[in-house]
Amino acid sequence: MTKKPYLHYSRSETEIEYLREVKKVFDPNNIMNRGKIFDM
């Protein structure tokens, strides 16, 4: 959780968007780890 604000330093915006899309595929209702890494 403390690293969340710094994710953009290690990943490009495109990579972050890919990760968000993968999460949507496996967790369409956003019930697992809500808000831990991505704010959907």
CHARMM-style PDB file with segment names, atoms N, HN, CA, C and O in Angstrom:
ATOM      1  N   MET     1       0.820  -1.194   0.000  1.00  0.00      PROA
ATOM      2  CA  MET     1       0.000   0.000   0.000  1.00  0.00      PROA
ATOM      3  C   MET     1       0.868   1.264   0.000  1.00  0.00      PROA
ATOM      4  O   MET     1       0.497   2.265  -0.613  1.00  0.00      PROA
ATOM      5  N   THR     2       1.989   1.227   0.663  1.00  0.00      PROA
ATOM      6  HN  THR     2       2.290   0.413   1.161  1.00  0.00      PROA
ATOM      7  CA  THR     2       2.822   2.436   0.709  1.00  0.00      PROA
ATOM      8  C   THR     2       3.510   2.698  -0.620  1.00  0.00      PROA
ATOM      9  O   THR     2       3.912   3.829  -0.892  1.00  0.00      PROA
ATOM     10  N   LYS     3       3.651   1.673  -1.450  1.00  0.00      PROA
ATOM     11  HN  LYS     3       3.325   0.755  -1.228  1.00  0.00      PROA
ATOM     12  CA  LYS     3       4.297   1.835  -2.761  1.00  0.00      PROA
ATOM     13  C   LYS     3       3.313   2.274  -3.853  1.00  0.00      PROA
ATOM     14  O   LYS     3       3.732   2.666  -4.942  1.00  0.00      PROA
ATOM     15  N   LYS     4       2.044   2.211  -3.571  1.00  0.00      PROA
ATOM     16  HN  LYS     4       1.704   1.893  -2.686  1.00  0.00      PROA
ATOM     17  CA  LYS     4       1.013   2.517  -4.570  1.00  0.00      PROA
ATOM     18  C   LYS     4       1.219   3.865  -5.257  1.00  0.00      PROA
ATOM     19  O   LYS     4       1.104   3.922  -6.481  1.00  0.00      PROA
ATOM     20  N   PRO     5       1.514   4.944  -4.549  1.00  0.00      PROA
ATOM     21  CA  PRO     5       1.677   6.240  -5.221  1.00  0.00      PROA
ATOM     22  C   PRO     5       2.903   6.306  -6.140  1.00  0.00      PROA
ATOM     23  O   PRO     5       3.022   7.225  -6.950  1.00  0.00      PROA
ATOM     24  N   TYR     6       3.806   5.339  -6.014  1.00  0.00      PROA
ATOM     25  HN  TYR     6       3.709   4.593  -5.355  1.00  0.00      PROA
ATOM     26  CA  TYR     6       5.056   5.374  -6.781  1.00  0.00      PROA
ATOM     27  C   TYR     6       5.079   4.374  -7.933  1.00  0.00      PROA
ATOM     28  O   TYR     6       6.117   4.198  -8.572  1.00  0.00      PROA
ATOM     29  N   LEU     7       3.961   3.722  -8.207  1.00  0.00      PROA
ATOM     30  HN  LEU     7       3.119   3.865  -7.688  1.00  0.00      PROA
ATOM     31  CA  LEU     7       3.903   2.712  -9.258  1.00  0.00      PROA
ATOM     32  C   LEU     7       4.318   3.285 -10.612  1.00  0.00      PROA
ATOM     33  O   LEU     7       4.946   2.589 -11.410  1.00  0.00      PROA
ATOM     34  N   HSD     8       3.978   4.523 -10.873  1.00  0.00      PROA
ATOM     35  HN  HSD     8       3.468   5.088 -10.224  1.00  0.00      PROA
ATOM     36  CA  HSD     8       4.297   5.124 -12.175  1.00  0.00      PROA
ATOM     37  C   HSD     8       5.801   5.319 -12.393  1.00  0.00      PROA
ATOM     38  O   HSD     8       6.234   5.575 -13.516  1.00  0.00      PROA
ATOM     39  N   TYR     9       6.595   5.199 -11.330  1.00  0.00      PROA
ATOM     40  HN  TYR     9       6.243   4.990 -10.418  1.00  0.00      PROA
ATOM     41  CA  TYR     9       8.054   5.292 -11.493  1.00  0.00      PROA
ATOM     42  C   TYR     9       8.644   4.007 -12.072  1.00  0.00      PROA
ATOM     43  O   TYR     9       9.673   4.049 -12.747  1.00  0.00      PROA
ATOM     44  N   SER    10       8.003   2.870 -11.815  1.00  0.00      PROA
ATOM     45  HN  SER    10       7.167   2.836 -11.267  1.00  0.00      PROA
ATOM     46  CA  SER    10       8.538   1.596 -12.287  1.00  0.00      PROA
ATOM     47  C   SER    10       7.767   1.019 -13.471  1.00  0.00      PROA
ATOM     48  O   SER    10       8.258   0.112 -14.142  1.00  0.00      PROA
ATOM     49  N   ARG    11       6.574   1.530 -13.733  1.00  0.00      PROA
ATOM     50  HN  ARG    11       6.175   2.267 -13.188  1.00  0.00      PROA
ATOM     51  CA  ARG    11       5.751   1.037 -14.838  1.00  0.00      PROA
ATOM     52  C   ARG    11       5.252   2.202 -15.667  1.00  0.00      PROA
ATOM     53  O   ARG    11       4.939   3.268 -15.139  1.00  0.00      PROA
ATOM     54  N   SER    12       5.181   1.987 -16.976  1.00  0.00      PROA
ATOM     55  HN  SER    12       5.435   1.121 -17.405  1.00  0.00      PROA
ATOM     56  CA  SER    12       4.638   3.035 -17.854  1.00  0.00      PROA
ATOM     57  C   SER    12       3.118   3.070 -17.714  1.00  0.00      PROA
ATOM     58  O   SER    12       2.517   2.139 -17.177  1.00  0.00      PROA
ATOM     59  N   GLU    13       2.516   4.124 -18.187  1.00  0.00      PROA
ATOM     60  HN  GLU    13       3.004   4.880 -18.623  1.00  0.00      PROA
ATOM     61  CA  GLU    13       1.058   4.244 -18.117  1.00  0.00      PROA
ATOM     62  C   GLU    13       0.392   3.127 -18.922  1.00  0.00      PROA
ATOM     63  O   GLU    13      -0.673   2.639 -18.542  1.00  0.00      PROA
ATOM     64  N   THR    14       1.007   2.727 -20.017  1.00  0.00      PROA
ATOM     65  HN  THR    14       1.871   3.124 -20.326  1.00  0.00      PROA
ATOM     66  CA  THR    14       0.483   1.625 -20.830  1.00  0.00      PROA
ATOM     67  C   THR    14       0.501   0.320 -20.046  1.00  0.00      PROA
ATOM     68  O   THR    14      -0.476  -0.429 -20.071  1.00  0.00      PROA
ATOM     69  N   GLU    15       1.593   0.039 -19.354  1.00  0.00      PROA
ATOM     70  HN  GLU    15       2.387   0.647 -19.334  1.00  0.00      PROA
ATOM     71  CA  GLU    15       1.679  -1.179 -18.546  1.00  0.00      PROA
ATOM     72  C   GLU    15       0.644  -1.172 -17.428  1.00  0.00      PROA
ATOM     73  O   GLU    15       0.025  -2.199 -17.150  1.00  0.00      PROA
ATOM     74  N   ILE    16       0.457  -0.047 -16.802  1.00  0.00      PROA
ATOM     75  HN  ILE    16       0.960   0.787 -17.028  1.00  0.00      PROA
ATOM     76  CA  ILE    16      -0.528   0.059 -15.723  1.00  0.00      PROA
ATOM     77  C   ILE    16      -1.928  -0.177 -16.262  1.00  0.00      PROA
ATOM     78  O   ILE    16      -2.747  -0.830 -15.615  1.00  0.00      PROA
ATOM     79  N   GLU    17      -2.202   0.352 -17.441  1.00  0.00      PROA
ATOM     80  HN  GLU    17      -1.536   0.883 -17.967  1.00  0.00      PROA
ATOM     81  CA  GLU    17      -3.521   0.144 -18.054  1.00  0.00      PROA
ATOM     82  C   GLU    17      -3.728  -1.332 -18.400  1.00  0.00      PROA
ATOM     83  O   GLU    17      -4.827  -1.855 -18.213  1.00  0.00      PROA
ATOM     84  N   TYR    18      -2.696  -2.010 -18.901  1.00  0.00      PROA
ATOM     85  HN  TYR    18      -1.803  -1.585 -19.053  1.00  0.00      PROA
ATOM     86  CA  TYR    18      -2.791  -3.453 -19.162  1.00  0.00      PROA
ATOM     87  C   TYR    18      -3.096  -4.212 -17.880  1.00  0.00      PROA
ATOM     88  O   TYR    18      -3.938  -5.110 -17.874  1.00  0.00      PROA
ATOM     89  N   LEU    19      -2.423  -3.861 -16.804  1.00  0.00      PROA
ATOM     90  HN  LEU    19      -1.739  -3.132 -16.808  1.00  0.00      PROA
ATOM     91  CA  LEU    19      -2.665  -4.531 -15.521  1.00  0.00      PROA
ATOM     92  C   LEU    19      -4.102  -4.305 -15.039  1.00  0.00      PROA
ATOM     93  O   LEU    19      -4.729  -5.218 -14.501  1.00  0.00      PROA
ATOM     94  N   ARG    20      -4.613  -3.104 -15.230  1.00  0.00      PROA
ATOM     95  HN  ARG    20      -4.103  -2.362 -15.667  1.00  0.00      PROA
ATOM     96  CA  ARG    20      -6.011  -2.820 -14.862  1.00  0.00      PROA
ATOM     97  C   ARG    20      -6.974  -3.687 -15.668  1.00  0.00      PROA
ATOM     98  O   ARG    20      -7.940  -4.227 -15.129  1.00  0.00      PROA
ATOM     99  N   GLU    21      -6.697  -3.814 -16.974  1.00  0.00      PROA
ATOM    100  HN  GLU    21      -5.912  -3.375 -17.412  1.00  0.00      PROA
ATOM    101  CA  GLU    21      -7.574  -4.605 -17.839  1.00  0.00      PROA
ATOM    102  C   GLU    21      -7.535  -6.091 -17.469  1.00  0.00      PROA
ATOM    103  O   GLU    21      -8.567  -6.762 -17.500  1.00  0.00      PROA
ATOM    104  N   VAL    22      -6.365  -6.604 -17.122  1.00  0.00      PROA
ATOM    105  HN  VAL    22      -5.527  -6.059 -17.096  1.00  0.00      PROA
ATOM    106  CA  VAL    22      -6.263  -8.003 -16.689  1.00  0.00      PROA
ATOM    107  C   VAL    22      -7.062  -8.205 -15.405  1.00  0.00      PROA
ATOM    108  O   VAL    22      -7.759  -9.208 -15.254  1.00  0.00      PROA
ATOM    109  N   LYS    23      -6.959  -7.259 -14.492  1.00  0.00      PROA
ATOM    110  HN  LYS    23      -6.392  -6.444 -14.615  1.00  0.00      PROA
ATOM    111  CA  LYS    23      -7.732  -7.358 -13.245  1.00  0.00      PROA
ATOM    112  C   LYS    23      -9.233  -7.367 -13.542  1.00  0.00      PROA
ATOM    113  O   LYS    23      -9.981  -8.112 -12.909  1.00  0.00      PROA
ATOM    114  N   LYS    24      -9.674  -6.555 -14.490  1.00  0.00      PROA
ATOM    115  HN  LYS    24      -9.066  -5.951 -15.004  1.00  0.00      PROA
ATOM    116  CA  LYS    24     -11.100  -6.523 -14.855  1.00  0.00      PROA
ATOM    117  C   LYS    24     -11.569  -7.869 -15.398  1.00  0.00      PROA
ATOM    118  O   LYS    24     -12.708  -8.268 -15.157  1.00  0.00      PROA
ATOM    119  N   VAL    25     -10.699  -8.577 -16.130  1.00  0.00      PROA
ATOM    120  HN  VAL    25      -9.773  -8.253 -16.325  1.00  0.00      PROA
ATOM    121  CA  VAL    25     -11.059  -9.886 -16.678  1.00  0.00      PROA
ATOM    122  C   VAL    25     -11.273 -10.896 -15.555  1.00  0.00      PROA
ATOM    123  O   VAL    25     -12.254 -11.639 -15.565  1.00  0.00      PROA
ATOM    124  N   PHE    26     -10.360 -10.923 -14.591  1.00  0.00      PROA
ATOM    125  HN  PHE    26      -9.563 -10.319 -14.583  1.00  0.00      PROA
ATOM    126  CA  PHE    26     -10.423 -11.917 -13.533  1.00  0.00      PROA
ATOM    127  C   PHE    26     -11.289 -11.502 -12.343  1.00  0.00      PROA
ATOM    128  O   PHE    26     -11.701 -12.349 -11.549  1.00  0.00      PROA
ATOM    129  N   ASP    27     -11.561 -10.220 -12.219  1.00  0.00      PROA
ATOM    130  HN  ASP    27     -11.226  -9.533 -12.863  1.00  0.00      PROA
ATOM    131  CA  ASP    27     -12.356  -9.713 -11.097  1.00  0.00      PROA
ATOM    132  C   ASP    27     -13.301  -8.618 -11.596  1.00  0.00      PROA
ATOM    133  O   ASP    27     -13.143  -7.452 -11.233  1.00  0.00      PROA
ATOM    134  N   PRO    28     -14.282  -8.985 -12.425  1.00  0.00      PROA
ATOM    135  CA  PRO    28     -15.149  -7.963 -13.026  1.00  0.00      PROA
ATOM    136  C   PRO    28     -15.980  -7.169 -12.015  1.00  0.00      PROA
ATOM    137  O   PRO    28     -16.371  -6.035 -12.288  1.00  0.00      PROA
ATOM    138  N   ASN    29     -16.245  -7.756 -10.865  1.00  0.00      PROA
ATOM    139  HN  ASN    29     -15.927  -8.677 -10.644  1.00  0.00      PROA
ATOM    140  CA  ASN    29     -17.042  -7.055  -9.853  1.00  0.00      PROA
ATOM    141  C   ASN    29     -16.186  -6.286  -8.856  1.00  0.00      PROA
ATOM    142  O   ASN    29     -16.707  -5.659  -7.934  1.00  0.00      PROA
ATOM    143  N   ASN    30     -14.866  -6.337  -9.045  1.00  0.00      PROA
ATOM    144  HN  ASN    30     -14.443  -6.846  -9.794  1.00  0.00      PROA
ATOM    145  CA  ASN    30     -13.921  -5.604  -8.191  1.00  0.00      PROA
ATOM    146  C   ASN    30     -14.127  -5.909  -6.706  1.00  0.00      PROA
ATOM    147  O   ASN    30     -14.228  -5.005  -5.877  1.00  0.00      PROA
ATOM    148  N   ILE    31     -14.187  -7.207  -6.393  1.00  0.00      PROA
ATOM    149  HN  ILE    31     -14.105  -7.941  -7.066  1.00  0.00      PROA
ATOM    150  CA  ILE    31     -14.401  -7.589  -4.997  1.00  0.00      PROA
ATOM    151  C   ILE    31     -13.125  -8.061  -4.305  1.00  0.00      PROA
ATOM    152  O   ILE    31     -13.070  -8.112  -3.076  1.00  0.00      PROA
ATOM    153  N   MET    32     -12.096  -8.406  -5.087  1.00  0.00      PROA
ATOM    154  HN  MET    32     -12.140  -8.364  -6.085  1.00  0.00      PROA
ATOM    155  CA  MET    32     -10.841  -8.872  -4.485  1.00  0.00      PROA
ATOM    156  C   MET    32      -9.850  -7.717  -4.399  1.00  0.00      PROA
ATOM    157  O   MET    32      -9.592  -7.039  -5.394  1.00  0.00      PROA
ATOM    158  N   ASN    33      -9.305  -7.500  -3.229  1.00  0.00      PROA
ATOM    159  HN  ASN    33      -9.515  -8.051  -2.422  1.00  0.00      PROA
ATOM    160  CA  ASN    33      -8.284  -6.467  -2.996  1.00  0.00      PROA
ATOM    161  C   ASN    33      -8.682  -5.094  -3.552  1.00  0.00      PROA
ATOM    162  O   ASN    33      -7.890  -4.425  -4.216  1.00  0.00      PROA
ATOM    163  N   ARG    34      -9.868  -4.708  -3.280  1.00  0.00      PROA
ATOM    164  HN  ARG    34     -10.512  -5.251  -2.741  1.00  0.00      PROA
ATOM    165  CA  ARG    34     -10.385  -3.422  -3.767  1.00  0.00      PROA
ATOM    166  C   ARG    34      -9.497  -2.266  -3.308  1.00  0.00      PROA
ATOM    167  O   ARG    34      -9.296  -2.063  -2.111  1.00  0.00      PROA
ATOM    168  N   GLY    35      -8.967  -1.509  -4.277  1.00  0.00      PROA
ATOM    169  HN  GLY    35      -9.130  -1.673  -5.250  1.00  0.00      PROA
ATOM    170  CA  GLY    35      -8.192  -0.319  -3.975  1.00  0.00      PROA
ATOM    171  C   GLY    35      -6.769  -0.564  -3.509  1.00  0.00      PROA
ATOM    172  O   GLY    35      -6.075   0.387  -3.150  1.00  0.00      PROA
ATOM    173  N   LYS    36      -6.315  -1.807  -3.505  1.00  0.00      PROA
ATOM    174  HN  LYS    36      -6.879  -2.579  -3.797  1.00  0.00      PROA
ATOM    175  CA  LYS    36      -4.962  -2.082  -3.017  1.00  0.00      PROA
ATOM    176  C   LYS    36      -3.891  -1.569  -3.961  1.00  0.00      PROA
ATOM    177  O   LYS    36      -2.931  -0.933  -3.526  1.00  0.00      PROA
ATOM    178  N   ILE    37      -4.049  -1.840  -5.260  1.00  0.00      PROA
ATOM    179  HN  ILE    37      -4.829  -2.356  -5.613  1.00  0.00      PROA
ATOM    180  CA  ILE    37      -3.040  -1.386  -6.219  1.00  0.00      PROA
ATOM    181  C   ILE    37      -3.636  -0.378  -7.202  1.00  0.00      PROA
ATOM    182  O   ILE    37      -3.018   0.641  -7.512  1.00  0.00      PROA
ATOM    183  N   PHE    38      -4.839  -0.673  -7.684  1.00  0.00      PROA
ATOM    184  HN  PHE    38      -5.341  -1.500  -7.432  1.00  0.00      PROA
ATOM    185  CA  PHE    38      -5.483   0.189  -8.679  1.00  0.00      PROA
ATOM    186  C   PHE    38      -6.775   0.756  -8.124  1.00  0.00      PROA
ATOM    187  O   PHE    38      -7.514   0.073  -7.416  1.00  0.00      PROA
ATOM    188  N   ASP    39      -7.035   1.981  -8.444  1.00  0.00      PROA
ATOM    189  HN  ASP    39      -6.435   2.537  -9.019  1.00  0.00      PROA
ATOM    190  CA  ASP    39      -8.343   2.567  -8.179  1.00  0.00      PROA
ATOM    191  C   ASP    39      -9.131   2.420  -9.468  1.00  0.00      PROA
ATOM    192  O   ASP    39      -8.800   3.029 -10.485  1.00  0.00      PROA
ATOM    193  N   MET    40     -10.166   1.615  -9.417  1.00  0.00      PROA
ATOM    194  HN  MET    40     -10.435   1.121  -8.590  1.00  0.00      PROA
ATOM    195  CA  MET    40     -10.899   1.303 -10.642  1.00  0.00      PROA
ATOM    196  C   MET    40     -12.026   2.265 -10.863  1.00  0.00      PROA
ATOM    197  OT1 MET    40     -12.752   2.150 -11.851  1.00  0.00      PROA
TER     198      MET     40
END
